[in-house]
């Protein structure tokens, strides 16, 4: 009799799940597409036309592997941030960077600290390498730096994960709070500062951090403000020793040739990013108006989504989510109480906002009924 593969004990113990159910999966189950895709925090405003053109031109060269050192993009990123080439690592989105970072630093039983309800892909990687997750609750819909630090001290944590701005609530701490948190880190604890949304945050959100500071790695992406979520390209800024360590295990050909060209062109088109930032500010205001018109509270947002407080509990918010889906509007919601009283809506163009505004009153009425 043929034997199945001999999985490791850790692999055998894990559930076969993914952190998110994609809209495509839901569309296959529904048998029809969504009219408005407003749940995945993608940029409905799209990438720079220069990035599209660069990727189209690079398509003719797709028979070649991409540069495994990602030299040109890393050089441009280093200049953009005023750091050295030795301070930049590029990989397959922040998700890829998180996976490599956890693999570098977390072994079976090693303690790691995060917020309960924060970005679940980080937890997915920690579980995959056998780390021990210690979670602290949010405080007033913000991640709680003091609670994270206290838990890190109590557990001798190797990593603290903090997103600023935060997903799924859209909240942000000022730069001074993050700076103070770095200064208070326990010896040997690395702060994983996820800044996926910082391009869209108000001035004063992003702290000044010395590029050689060994206590923190900041993670950025081309998925949000630059509108290239499907390309999967993110980068980390950290001290040279940690950046070099990524070369021990990263997939050196994981960022394809077309993606490198597109990200390089997107970075050069800061005018497009500024246009997207302005459109998001306007869309936040319109989402606030839609929420108020329906008796909901739009929480302050420093991101390309707005979290709407539905005014009840998680069960009611899930009904609202289901009723919106029945009306062909794809949105998501936080997973953990009390934040699960909310739904989270990605900001989009006038068409998407109008479709959401039209569907929301009937969805709320059906949920209440």
PLY file of the C-alpha trace (Angstrom):
ply
format ascii 1.0
element vertex 369
property float x
property float y
property float z
element edge 368
property int vertex1
property int vertex2
end_header
0.00 0.00 0.00
1.32 3.45 -0.93
2.05 5.59 2.12
1.14 9.30 2.27
3.90 11.89 2.59
5.51 11.95 6.02
4.64 15.47 7.21
6.48 17.00 10.12
4.62 16.87 13.42
4.18 20.64 13.29
2.72 20.57 9.77
0.38 17.72 10.67
-0.93 19.73 13.62
-1.87 22.81 11.58
-5.28 23.43 9.99
-5.37 23.69 6.19
-6.70 27.23 6.08
-5.86 30.59 4.56
-6.09 33.85 6.52
-8.57 35.38 4.07
-11.31 34.08 1.80
-10.78 35.91 -1.48
-13.60 37.61 -3.37
-13.00 35.24 -6.26
-13.79 32.28 -3.98
-16.99 33.98 -2.90
-17.94 34.78 -6.50
-17.53 31.14 -7.51
-19.76 30.08 -4.62
-22.33 32.76 -5.48
-22.30 32.02 -9.19
-21.94 35.70 -10.11
-19.42 38.52 -9.72
-19.59 41.37 -7.25
-20.62 44.74 -8.64
-18.28 46.57 -6.25
-15.06 45.05 -4.88
-14.58 47.02 -1.66
-13.30 44.48 0.84
-9.64 43.72 0.16
-8.11 47.19 0.71
-6.90 47.28 -2.86
-6.54 50.65 -4.56
-9.56 51.09 -6.78
-7.74 54.12 -8.19
-5.20 51.86 -9.88
-1.46 52.07 -10.48
0.52 54.76 -12.25
0.13 54.63 -16.04
3.92 54.72 -16.12
4.02 51.51 -14.08
1.57 49.82 -16.47
3.66 50.90 -19.45
6.87 49.68 -17.84
5.36 46.27 -17.10
3.97 46.02 -20.63
7.39 46.78 -22.06
9.04 44.28 -19.73
6.60 41.59 -20.85
8.72 41.07 -23.96
11.61 40.18 -21.67
9.67 37.84 -19.43
11.63 34.90 -20.78
14.46 36.11 -18.53
14.56 35.76 -14.76
14.43 38.96 -12.77
17.60 40.33 -11.21
18.00 38.23 -8.03
19.61 41.18 -6.21
16.75 43.50 -7.30
19.49 46.09 -7.58
17.79 48.90 -9.51
14.64 48.92 -7.39
16.60 48.67 -4.13
18.84 51.53 -5.26
15.82 53.71 -6.04
14.17 52.84 -2.74
17.36 53.64 -0.84
17.52 57.06 -2.50
13.81 57.62 -1.85
14.25 56.99 1.87
17.70 58.50 2.25
19.31 55.24 3.38
21.96 52.90 2.02
21.46 50.02 -0.37
22.46 47.77 2.53
19.33 48.91 4.42
16.80 47.65 1.84
15.34 44.20 1.19
12.64 43.56 -1.43
10.36 40.52 -1.52
6.93 39.23 -2.50
4.87 41.79 -0.64
4.85 42.37 3.10
3.35 38.89 3.47
6.51 37.40 1.97
8.73 39.55 4.17
6.80 38.49 7.27
7.26 34.85 6.35
11.00 35.24 5.89
11.37 37.30 9.06
9.54 34.75 11.18
11.58 31.95 9.66
14.76 33.85 10.52
13.89 34.54 14.15
11.15 32.25 15.44
11.61 28.61 16.31
9.26 26.16 18.05
8.00 27.66 21.27
9.61 31.08 20.78
7.36 33.87 22.13
5.95 36.52 19.81
3.57 39.37 20.70
0.77 40.88 18.62
-2.66 42.42 19.06
-5.78 40.26 19.18
-7.55 40.93 15.90
-4.55 42.44 14.09
-3.35 41.36 10.64
-3.78 37.57 10.66
-1.13 36.68 8.08
1.58 37.42 10.65
-0.05 34.91 13.01
-0.26 32.42 10.14
3.51 32.52 9.68
4.23 32.32 13.42
2.03 29.23 13.71
3.73 27.74 10.65
7.12 27.86 12.36
5.85 26.74 15.76
6.12 30.07 17.55
4.07 30.89 20.63
1.64 33.79 20.00
0.81 36.10 22.89
-1.98 38.60 22.17
-3.11 41.79 23.85
-6.46 43.53 23.25
-6.96 46.74 21.34
-7.52 49.90 23.36
-10.29 52.18 22.06
-9.94 50.75 18.54
-6.17 51.35 18.50
-3.39 48.84 18.92
-1.97 49.37 22.41
1.82 49.98 22.44
2.08 49.89 26.24
0.24 46.57 26.48
2.38 45.12 23.70
5.55 46.20 25.50
4.34 44.80 28.83
3.55 41.44 27.22
6.95 41.40 25.51
8.68 41.96 28.84
6.59 39.26 30.52
7.28 36.67 27.82
10.79 37.69 26.67
9.31 37.97 23.18
11.54 37.86 20.13
9.14 39.96 18.03
6.41 42.55 18.54
4.15 43.10 15.56
2.53 46.53 15.25
0.81 48.02 12.22
0.73 51.80 12.00
-1.70 52.71 10.50
-3.66 49.71 11.65
-5.68 47.14 9.73
-8.59 46.44 10.31
-9.55 49.59 12.23
-7.79 52.23 10.15
-6.45 53.97 13.26
-2.95 55.40 13.59
-0.59 56.48 16.32
1.48 59.65 15.92
5.16 59.27 15.17
6.13 60.28 18.71
4.24 57.29 20.14
6.12 54.88 17.88
9.45 56.52 18.73
8.74 56.16 22.45
7.79 52.52 21.92
11.10 51.81 20.19
13.00 53.40 23.07
11.11 51.20 25.55
11.68 47.88 23.74
13.12 45.10 25.90
16.63 44.00 25.01
16.54 41.43 22.24
13.00 42.22 21.10
12.58 43.34 17.48
9.71 45.65 16.57
8.08 44.63 13.29
6.57 47.96 12.20
4.11 47.29 9.39
3.66 50.56 7.50
1.63 49.20 4.58
-0.76 52.15 4.74
1.62 54.93 5.79
1.70 56.46 2.29
-1.96 57.32 2.86
-1.69 58.53 6.46
-1.66 62.14 7.69
1.67 63.94 8.10
3.30 63.13 11.42
2.39 59.43 11.37
5.72 58.04 10.17
8.58 58.38 12.68
12.19 59.16 11.88
14.17 56.00 12.58
17.91 55.67 12.09
18.41 53.13 9.30
21.04 51.28 11.35
18.80 50.92 14.43
18.84 47.16 15.17
15.64 47.31 17.24
13.15 47.75 14.40
12.35 46.74 10.84
9.82 48.85 8.97
7.83 47.18 6.21
6.39 49.01 3.20
4.46 47.92 0.12
3.47 48.87 -3.41
0.04 47.28 -2.85
-1.84 50.22 -1.32
-0.96 53.78 -2.31
0.84 52.64 -5.45
-2.07 50.40 -6.48
-0.08 47.24 -7.34
-1.57 44.63 -4.99
-1.63 41.98 -7.71
2.08 42.42 -8.44
3.18 41.36 -4.93
6.12 43.61 -4.16
7.04 44.94 -0.74
10.22 46.02 0.99
11.83 46.32 4.38
14.09 49.02 5.80
16.39 47.85 8.59
19.94 47.62 9.87
22.42 45.99 7.45
22.89 42.86 9.54
19.20 41.97 9.43
18.95 42.84 5.73
21.88 40.54 4.98
20.26 37.75 6.97
17.31 37.71 4.55
19.71 36.48 1.87
20.13 33.27 3.84
16.66 32.07 2.94
14.65 34.45 0.73
13.45 33.32 -2.69
16.00 35.19 -4.79
13.88 34.95 -7.93
10.57 35.58 -6.16
10.13 39.15 -7.46
9.72 38.82 -11.22
11.23 40.96 -13.94
7.96 42.69 -14.86
7.20 43.44 -11.21
10.60 45.03 -10.64
10.11 47.26 -13.68
6.61 48.26 -12.63
7.57 49.08 -9.05
10.54 51.15 -10.23
8.28 53.19 -12.52
5.62 53.58 -9.83
8.16 54.88 -7.33
9.34 57.46 -9.87
5.78 58.73 -10.39
5.19 60.51 -7.10
2.67 62.80 -8.82
0.37 59.82 -9.32
0.72 58.87 -5.66
-0.18 62.44 -4.68
-3.27 62.24 -6.90
-4.34 58.98 -5.24
-3.80 60.50 -1.80
-6.09 63.42 -2.70
-8.77 61.11 -4.07
-8.67 58.98 -0.91
-9.13 62.06 1.29
-12.22 62.98 -0.74
-13.52 59.40 -0.62
-13.11 59.29 3.17
-15.31 62.37 3.44
-17.94 60.84 1.17
-17.89 57.59 3.17
-18.42 59.62 6.34
-21.44 61.26 4.72
-22.85 57.87 3.65
-22.35 56.48 7.16
-24.03 59.44 8.86
-26.98 59.28 6.46
-27.54 55.68 7.57
-27.05 56.19 11.31
-23.58 54.61 11.38
-20.32 56.03 12.71
-17.32 56.26 10.38
-14.23 55.77 12.54
-11.28 58.10 11.83
-9.14 56.56 9.08
-5.49 56.97 8.12
-5.80 54.38 5.34
-7.55 53.62 2.04
-10.50 52.09 3.89
-13.01 53.28 6.45
-14.26 51.14 9.33
-17.94 51.71 10.05
-19.35 51.11 13.52
-22.70 49.39 12.99
-23.81 50.23 16.52
-24.54 46.71 17.75
-22.53 43.50 18.11
-20.62 41.14 15.86
-23.67 39.08 15.01
-25.43 42.15 13.62
-22.35 43.27 11.69
-22.11 39.82 10.09
-25.73 40.13 8.99
-24.97 43.51 7.42
-21.97 41.99 5.66
-24.09 39.14 4.30
-26.85 41.48 3.15
-24.34 43.67 1.33
-22.94 40.58 -0.39
-26.47 39.60 -1.41
-26.62 43.00 -3.11
-23.31 42.34 -4.88
-21.13 44.52 -2.64
-17.97 42.84 -1.33
-16.73 44.20 2.02
-15.08 42.64 5.06
-15.11 43.09 8.83
-12.81 42.75 11.85
-12.68 39.26 13.33
-12.45 39.89 17.08
-14.87 41.49 19.57
-15.51 44.30 20.26
-14.05 45.47 16.95
-16.29 42.98 15.13
-19.20 45.36 15.71
-17.87 47.09 12.59
-17.61 46.52 8.87
-14.56 47.65 6.88
-15.05 49.25 3.48
-12.27 49.95 0.99
-12.47 53.40 -0.55
-13.04 53.66 -4.26
-14.05 55.84 -7.14
-17.42 57.60 -7.47
-19.03 54.55 -9.08
-18.08 52.17 -6.26
-19.10 54.65 -3.57
-22.45 55.19 -5.27
-23.10 51.44 -5.48
-22.27 51.06 -1.79
-24.47 54.03 -0.84
-27.36 52.55 -2.80
-27.04 49.07 -1.25
-26.41 50.05 2.37
-29.91 51.21 3.46
-31.57 48.00 2.26
-28.79 45.86 3.76
-29.21 47.53 7.14
-32.99 47.19 7.00
-32.73 43.49 6.15
-30.21 42.91 8.93
-32.45 44.65 11.46
-35.49 42.79 10.24
0 1
1 2
2 3
3 4
4 5
5 6
6 7
7 8
8 9
9 10
10 11
11 12
12 13
13 14
14 15
15 16
16 17
17 18
18 19
19 20
20 21
21 22
22 23
23 24
24 25
25 26
26 27
27 28
28 29
29 30
30 31
31 32
32 33
33 34
34 35
35 36
36 37
37 38
38 39
39 40
40 41
41 42
42 43
43 44
44 45
45 46
46 47
47 48
48 49
49 50
50 51
51 52
52 53
53 54
54 55
55 56
56 57
57 58
58 59
59 60
60 61
61 62
62 63
63 64
64 65
65 66
66 67
67 68
68 69
69 70
70 71
71 72
72 73
73 74
74 75
75 76
76 77
77 78
78 79
79 80
80 81
81 82
82 83
83 84
84 85
85 86
86 87
87 88
88 89
89 90
90 91
91 92
92 93
93 94
94 95
95 96
96 97
97 98
98 99
99 100
100 101
101 102
102 103
103 104
104 105
105 106
106 107
107 108
108 109
109 110
110 111
111 112
112 113
113 114
114 115
115 116
116 117
117 118
118 119
119 120
120 121
121 122
122 123
123 124
124 125
125 126
126 127
127 128
128 129
129 130
130 131
131 132
132 133
133 134
134 135
135 136
136 137
137 138
138 139
139 140
140 141
141 142
142 143
143 144
144 145
145 146
146 147
147 148
148 149
149 150
150 151
151 152
152 153
153 154
154 155
155 156
156 157
157 158
158 159
159 160
160 161
161 162
162 163
163 164
164 165
165 166
166 167
167 168
168 169
169 170
170 171
171 172
172 173
173 174
174 175
175 176
176 177
177 178
178 179
179 180
180 181
181 182
182 183
183 184
184 185
185 186
186 187
187 188
188 189
189 190
190 191
191 192
192 193
193 194
194 195
195 196
196 197
197 198
198 199
199 200
200 201
201 202
202 203
203 204
204 205
205 206
206 207
207 208
208 209
209 210
210 211
211 212
212 213
213 214
214 215
215 216
216 217
217 218
218 219
219 220
220 221
221 222
222 223
223 224
224 225
225 226
226 227
227 228
228 229
229 230
230 231
231 232
232 233
233 234
234 235
235 236
236 237
237 238
238 239
239 240
240 241
241 242
242 243
243 244
244 245
245 246
246 247
247 248
248 249
249 250
250 251
251 252
252 253
253 254
254 255
255 256
256 257
257 258
258 259
259 260
260 261
261 262
262 263
263 264
264 265
265 266
266 267
267 268
268 269
269 270
270 271
271 272
272 273
273 274
274 275
275 276
276 277
277 278
278 279
279 280
280 281
281 282
282 283
283 284
284 285
285 286
286 287
287 288
288 289
289 290
290 291
291 292
292 293
293 294
294 295
295 296
296 297
297 298
298 299
299 300
300 301
301 302
302 303
303 304
304 305
305 306
306 307
307 308
308 309
309 310
310 311
311 312
312 313
313 314
314 315
315 316
316 317
317 318
318 319
319 320
320 321
321 322
322 323
323 324
324 325
325 326
326 327
327 328
328 329
329 330
330 331
331 332
332 333
333 334
334 335
335 336
336 337
337 338
338 339
339 340
340 341
341 342
342 343
343 344
344 345
345 346
346 347
347 348
348 349
349 350
350 351
351 352
352 353
353 354
354 355
355 356
356 357
357 358
358 359
359 360
360 361
361 362
362 363
363 364
364 365
365 366
366 367
367 368
